[in-house]
Amino acid sequence: MNDEMTDKQTPETNWRSPFHAIRAIDYTVIFVRDMAAMRRFYEDVLALTLLRELSPNWIEYGLGGNTLALARPSRTAADAPTPAGSASLQLAFKVSATEVDQCADELVRQGVALLSPPTNQSFGHRTLFFRDPDGNLLEVYAEI
């Protein structure tokens, strides 16, 4: 141990991680298997606002102050695609309580199968679960 440290100082208390500077998630990337199907789903079914298309392999949507990107793995990750039938992530979209039911109705109207219909949970959320074309688990919820 360093002789200059006092009894109250330890390496752990003097060290501040540079990651403490993180204030928010700026964007989320979904690595896709079927870009055409995913794009149709996020634009036509979920009606997300297209921000920009940087290439056929990178499409961005605006969600509040965040960005949701659909991408094919390439530049930084050459990972094999997630096997069909396996979700690689879960996204939760927050709405008002009445909008949970409206979203469920719209999903059914668009032919999307619900995994769980609108349900009041014991922890104070009204939830709705479904999947995107690549099998990722999506949730629409409201605090109740």
N, C-alpha and C positions, 0 to 999 in steps of 0.2 A: 504494500500500500504506500502511496506517496506520503513522505514525511511532512509535507506542507499542509495536508488536509487536517481540519479540526475534527473533533469527535462527531459533530453534526453533519459534516460533509462526507458524502460517499460518491463514488463515480456515478451512481444512478441518479443522485439528486442534482449533480452539476451538469449532467448531460441533457440537452433538450433536442429531441428529434426534429430534423428539418420537416418531417411529415406533419408536425403540428400546424404548419402553415396551410394545410388543406382546409378549405372552407365549404366545399360542395362538390358533388359529382357534376361535371360539366357536360359530358356526353356518355352514352352507353352504346356499345356496339353489339349487335346480334350477328354472329357469323351464320350465314344462311347456306342451305343446301340447294334450295330452289328459289332463285332471286325473283323470277316472274311471279310465282304464286305468292311469295311473301310480299312483294310490292303491291300486287292487287289487294291482298288482305289488309295491309296497313293503310293503303290509300282509299280503297273502295269500301271496305267493311268498317274499319275503325275511323275512317275519315280524318286521318292525321294530315297536318299541313306540310306539304313538301317544301323544305327549305332550299335544298340544292341537290343536284346530281353531279358529283365530281367525276364519275365514270360509270360505266355499266356495272361495275363491281362495288360502288360506294354511293349510297343514297341516304340523305339526311332528312329527318322530320323534326318539326318544332313541337315541343311539349312544355308549355309554360316557359320557364327560363332554362330548360334543358334541351338537349338534342338526342334523338334516338336515331342511330345509323344502322342500316342494313349493309352488310359487307360480305364479300367472299374472302376467306383467309388468304393472305398472300404476303404482303411486305414484311410484317413482323411475326406472323404466325402461319406456319405451313402445316398446321395440325390437320389430321384426318377429320372429316366431318363427324359430328356426333351421330352414332348409329340411329337409324330410323326407329321410332318408338321410344326414344330417350329424350327427355327434355334437357336442355343445357342451361336453362335459366327460368326464373319466374319474374315477371314484371307485375307490379301492382299499380293500377291507375285509380287515383282518388277522385270521386265525384260526390254529389249530394245524395242523400238517402233515396229520394224519388228517382233520381237518375240511374240508380243501380237497376231498378225494374225496367226503365225505359231502354237501357243498354241491353238487358236480357231480351226484351221484345225485338229489338233491332237485330241482334245476333241470330235469333231464331228465324226472323224474316229473311235474313241473308243466307240461311242454310247452315249456320255454324252450330255444331252440337255443343250443348252445355254439359260440363262435367258436374256442376253443382248449380242449381237454380238460385235465385236470390234467397239468402238465408240470414237470419239474425243470429249472430254468434254470441256466446256467453261473455266474450271479452270486449263487447261493445262495438262490433263492426257488423255491417250488412254486407255480405260478400256474394260474388258471382264468379265462377271459375270456368274457363274454356281454354282451348289450345289454338295456336296459330298453325299455319300449314306445315311448318317444320317440327311441330310437336311441343314447342315451348309452352309452359304453363302461364296463362294470363289471368289476372284477377282484376275485377272492378269492385271497388269497395267504398263505403262511406262510414264515417263514425256516427254512431247512433246513441 
